[in-house]
Amino acid sequence: MPDWVRLRVSEWMRSDSLPDSRINDEIEEQINLWIENFANDAGMGNRFYCRTGLLFFPWLDCEVGEDGWAQELRAAIGNDLVIISHDKTAAVAFFEEEYEYLAFSGVPFR
């Protein structure tokens, strides 16, 4: 992955960062739909890379064809998701906090 991805994620993980969107954690189905809509609006499309958290297999090449992919990714990887567009020109991240989820989107630094 390009260096800008690591830099953006580090920026988003700071305690003083301001999310682009947030949602409370009360209704699971709403969270999944919110993740899918946010990623779609940010230009992730139907094919993207998702960070796995594994050392030797850090990114998963995902191709989604229908609604419901956020639930499957969260079940497999966890609630904190970092997604990079397949052309590596945009990124989104979702972080689970105590009572809410935060979403960030960004492009390479200029």
C-alpha atoms as an extended CHARMM CRD file, in Angstrom:
* protein
*
       110  EXT
         1         1  MET       CA              0.0000000000        0.0000000000        0.0000000000  PROA      1               0.0000000000
         2         2  PRO       CA              1.1560000000        3.5490000000       -0.6250000000  PROA      2               0.0000000000
         3         3  ASP       CA              2.7500000000        5.4390000000        2.2860000000  PROA      3               0.0000000000
         4         4  TRP       CA             -0.0570000000        7.9910000000        2.3110000000  PROA      4               0.0000000000
         5         5  VAL       CA             -2.4460000000        5.2880000000        3.5770000000  PROA      5               0.0000000000
         6         6  ARG       CA             -0.3680000000        4.6660000000        6.7050000000  PROA      6               0.0000000000
         7         7  LEU       CA             -0.0660000000        8.4270000000        7.2870000000  PROA      7               0.0000000000
         8         8  ARG       CA             -3.8260000000        9.0040000000        6.9200000000  PROA      8               0.0000000000
         9         9  VAL       CA             -4.7060000000        6.1570000000        9.2730000000  PROA      9               0.0000000000
        10        10  SER       CA             -2.2240000000        7.4890000000       11.8550000000  PROA      10              0.0000000000
        11        11  GLU       CA             -3.8330000000       10.9160000000       11.5350000000  PROA      11              0.0000000000
        12        12  TRP       CA             -7.3440000000        9.4810000000       11.9710000000  PROA      12              0.0000000000
        13        13  MET       CA             -6.3540000000        7.4840000000       15.0600000000  PROA      13              0.0000000000
        14        14  ARG       CA             -5.2780000000       10.5690000000       16.9850000000  PROA      14              0.0000000000
        15        15  SER       CA             -7.5410000000       11.4640000000       19.8970000000  PROA      15              0.0000000000
        16        16  ASP       CA             -8.0210000000       14.9910000000       18.5480000000  PROA      16              0.0000000000
        17        17  SER       CA             -9.0800000000       13.9110000000       15.0490000000  PROA      17              0.0000000000
        18        18  LEU       CA            -12.5410000000       14.9170000000       13.8650000000  PROA      18              0.0000000000
        19        19  PRO       CA            -14.5430000000       12.1950000000       12.0910000000  PROA      19              0.0000000000
        20        20  ASP       CA            -16.3800000000       12.8260000000        8.8490000000  PROA      20              0.0000000000
        21        21  SER       CA            -19.3600000000       10.8950000000       10.2100000000  PROA      21              0.0000000000
        22        22  ARG       CA            -20.4800000000        9.1080000000       13.3610000000  PROA      22              0.0000000000
        23        23  ILE       CA            -23.2970000000        6.8100000000       14.4370000000  PROA      23              0.0000000000
        24        24  ASN       CA            -24.3630000000        5.4180000000       17.8130000000  PROA      24              0.0000000000
        25        25  ASP       CA            -23.8340000000        1.7130000000       18.3980000000  PROA      25              0.0000000000
        26        26  GLU       CA            -27.4060000000        0.7830000000       19.3270000000  PROA      26              0.0000000000
        27        27  ILE       CA            -28.7810000000       -0.8460000000       16.1550000000  PROA      27              0.0000000000
        28        28  GLU       CA            -26.4460000000       -3.2790000000       14.4060000000  PROA      28              0.0000000000
        29        29  GLU       CA            -28.2630000000       -3.2530000000       11.0460000000  PROA      29              0.0000000000
        30        30  GLN       CA            -28.0250000000        0.5420000000       10.8680000000  PROA      30              0.0000000000
        31        31  ILE       CA            -24.2680000000        0.4130000000       11.5060000000  PROA      31              0.0000000000
        32        32  ASN       CA            -23.6980000000       -2.0030000000        8.6230000000  PROA      32              0.0000000000
        33        33  LEU       CA            -25.7950000000        0.0730000000        6.2340000000  PROA      33              0.0000000000
        34        34  TRP       CA            -24.0370000000        3.2600000000        7.3960000000  PROA      34              0.0000000000
        35        35  ILE       CA            -20.6180000000        1.6660000000        6.7090000000  PROA      35              0.0000000000
        36        36  GLU       CA            -21.6670000000        0.5080000000        3.2410000000  PROA      36              0.0000000000
        37        37  ASN       CA            -23.1820000000        3.8790000000        2.3110000000  PROA      37              0.0000000000
        38        38  PHE       CA            -20.2090000000        5.8510000000        3.6230000000  PROA      38              0.0000000000
        39        39  ALA       CA            -17.7300000000        3.6430000000        1.7420000000  PROA      39              0.0000000000
        40        40  ASN       CA            -19.7930000000        3.9040000000       -1.4390000000  PROA      40              0.0000000000
        41        41  ASP       CA            -20.0770000000        7.6910000000       -1.1500000000  PROA      41              0.0000000000
        42        42  ALA       CA            -16.2830000000        7.8820000000       -0.6740000000  PROA      42              0.0000000000
        43        43  GLY       CA            -15.7190000000        6.0370000000       -3.9580000000  PROA      43              0.0000000000
        44        44  MET       CA            -14.7340000000        2.5600000000       -2.7710000000  PROA      44              0.0000000000
        45        45  GLY       CA            -16.8940000000        0.8670000000       -5.3830000000  PROA      45              0.0000000000
        46        46  ASN       CA            -17.4650000000       -2.8910000000       -5.5710000000  PROA      46              0.0000000000
        47        47  ARG       CA            -13.7820000000       -3.8230000000       -5.3740000000  PROA      47              0.0000000000
        48        48  PHE       CA            -11.4080000000       -2.5920000000       -2.6860000000  PROA      48              0.0000000000
        49        49  TYR       CA             -8.6870000000       -3.6230000000       -0.2500000000  PROA      49              0.0000000000
        50        50  CYS       CA             -9.4350000000       -4.1240000000        3.4440000000  PROA      50              0.0000000000
        51        51  ARG       CA             -6.7640000000       -4.2000000000        6.1540000000  PROA      51              0.0000000000
        52        52  THR       CA             -6.6970000000       -7.5440000000        7.9620000000  PROA      52              0.0000000000
        53        53  GLY       CA             -4.4310000000       -6.8310000000       10.9290000000  PROA      53              0.0000000000
        54        54  LEU       CA             -2.3000000000       -9.8660000000       10.0220000000  PROA      54              0.0000000000
        55        55  LEU       CA              1.4710000000       -9.4620000000        9.6440000000  PROA      55              0.0000000000
        56        56  PHE       CA              2.0240000000      -11.7120000000        6.6170000000  PROA      56              0.0000000000
        57        57  PHE       CA             -1.3410000000      -11.0700000000        4.9500000000  PROA      57              0.0000000000
        58        58  PRO       CA             -2.0340000000       -7.4090000000        5.7510000000  PROA      58              0.0000000000
        59        59  TRP       CA             -4.6140000000       -6.6360000000        3.0280000000  PROA      59              0.0000000000
        60        60  LEU       CA             -7.5730000000       -8.5440000000        1.6500000000  PROA      60              0.0000000000
        61        61  ASP       CA             -8.6660000000       -7.9220000000       -1.9440000000  PROA      61              0.0000000000
        62        62  CYS       CA            -12.4720000000       -7.7200000000       -1.6860000000  PROA      62              0.0000000000
        63        63  GLU       CA            -15.0930000000       -7.7580000000       -4.3910000000  PROA      63              0.0000000000
        64        64  VAL       CA            -18.6560000000       -7.1600000000       -3.2300000000  PROA      64              0.0000000000
        65        65  GLY       CA            -21.7460000000       -7.5320000000       -5.3430000000  PROA      65              0.0000000000
        66        66  GLU       CA            -24.6110000000       -6.8610000000       -3.0070000000  PROA      66              0.0000000000
        67        67  ASP       CA            -25.6220000000       -5.2740000000        0.2780000000  PROA      67              0.0000000000
        68        68  GLY       CA            -24.5180000000       -7.0110000000        3.4470000000  PROA      68              0.0000000000
        69        69  TRP       CA            -20.7690000000       -7.0070000000        2.9100000000  PROA      69              0.0000000000
        70        70  ALA       CA            -20.0840000000       -4.8170000000        5.9610000000  PROA      70              0.0000000000
        71        71  GLN       CA            -21.6070000000       -7.3920000000        8.2990000000  PROA      71              0.0000000000
        72        72  GLU       CA            -19.4590000000      -10.1350000000        6.7640000000  PROA      72              0.0000000000
        73        73  LEU       CA            -16.2540000000       -8.0820000000        6.9530000000  PROA      73              0.0000000000
        74        74  ARG       CA            -16.9160000000       -7.0720000000       10.5520000000  PROA      74              0.0000000000
        75        75  ALA       CA            -17.5760000000      -10.6890000000       11.5070000000  PROA      75              0.0000000000
        76        76  ALA       CA            -14.3130000000      -11.8240000000        9.8940000000  PROA      76              0.0000000000
        77        77  ILE       CA            -11.9780000000       -8.9110000000       10.6830000000  PROA      77              0.0000000000
        78        78  GLY       CA            -13.5550000000       -6.9360000000       13.5150000000  PROA      78              0.0000000000
        79        79  ASN       CA            -15.3190000000       -3.6250000000       13.9270000000  PROA      79              0.0000000000
        80        80  ASP       CA            -12.3570000000       -1.4050000000       13.0830000000  PROA      80              0.0000000000
        81        81  LEU       CA            -12.0670000000       -1.3690000000        9.2900000000  PROA      81              0.0000000000
        82        82  VAL       CA             -9.6140000000        0.3690000000        6.9800000000  PROA      82              0.0000000000
        83        83  ILE       CA            -10.6130000000        0.2070000000        3.3120000000  PROA      83              0.0000000000
        84        84  ILE       CA             -8.6130000000        1.4090000000        0.3080000000  PROA      84              0.0000000000
        85        85  SER       CA            -10.0920000000        1.8750000000       -3.1630000000  PROA      85              0.0000000000
        86        86  HSD       CA             -8.8190000000       -0.6670000000       -5.6680000000  PROA      86              0.0000000000
        87        87  ASP       CA             -6.9920000000        2.0560000000       -7.6090000000  PROA      87              0.0000000000
        88        88  LYS       CA             -5.4070000000        3.2070000000       -4.3040000000  PROA      88              0.0000000000
        89        89  THR       CA             -6.5870000000        6.8050000000       -4.6630000000  PROA      89              0.0000000000
        90        90  ALA       CA             -8.9770000000        6.9850000000       -1.6810000000  PROA      90              0.0000000000
        91        91  ALA       CA             -9.3800000000        5.4760000000        1.7640000000  PROA      91              0.0000000000
        92        92  VAL       CA            -11.9780000000        5.1730000000        4.4900000000  PROA      92              0.0000000000
        93        93  ALA       CA            -11.7120000000        3.9600000000        8.0630000000  PROA      93              0.0000000000
        94        94  PHE       CA            -14.2630000000        2.9840000000       10.6570000000  PROA      94              0.0000000000
        95        95  PHE       CA            -13.3860000000        2.8120000000       14.3450000000  PROA      95              0.0000000000
        96        96  GLU       CA            -15.5360000000        1.4460000000       17.1340000000  PROA      96              0.0000000000
        97        97  GLU       CA            -15.5650000000        3.6950000000       20.1910000000  PROA      97              0.0000000000
        98        98  GLU       CA            -17.2800000000        3.2230000000       23.5440000000  PROA      98              0.0000000000
        99        99  TYR       CA            -20.8210000000        4.1510000000       22.4430000000  PROA      99              0.0000000000
       100       100  GLU       CA            -20.4360000000        4.9910000000       18.7780000000  PROA      100             0.0000000000
       101       101  TYR       CA            -18.6230000000        4.3690000000       15.5230000000  PROA      101             0.0000000000
       102       102  LEU       CA            -16.4950000000        6.9870000000       13.7830000000  PROA      102             0.0000000000
       103       103  ALA       CA            -15.8660000000        7.1860000000       10.0320000000  PROA      103             0.0000000000
       104       104  PHE       CA            -13.0820000000        8.9720000000        8.1620000000  PROA      104             0.0000000000
       105       105  SER       CA            -12.3730000000        9.4030000000        4.4780000000  PROA      105             0.0000000000
       106       106  GLY       CA             -9.3840000000       10.7790000000        2.6620000000  PROA      106             0.0000000000
       107       107  VAL       CA             -7.1730000000       10.9180000000       -0.3800000000  PROA      107             0.0000000000
       108       108  PRO       CA             -3.3730000000       11.1500000000       -0.7820000000  PROA      108             0.0000000000
       109       109  PHE       CA             -1.6400000000       14.1860000000        0.7130000000  PROA      109             0.0000000000
       110       110  ARG       CA             -0.8010000000       16.8300000000       -1.8670000000  PROA      110             0.0000000000
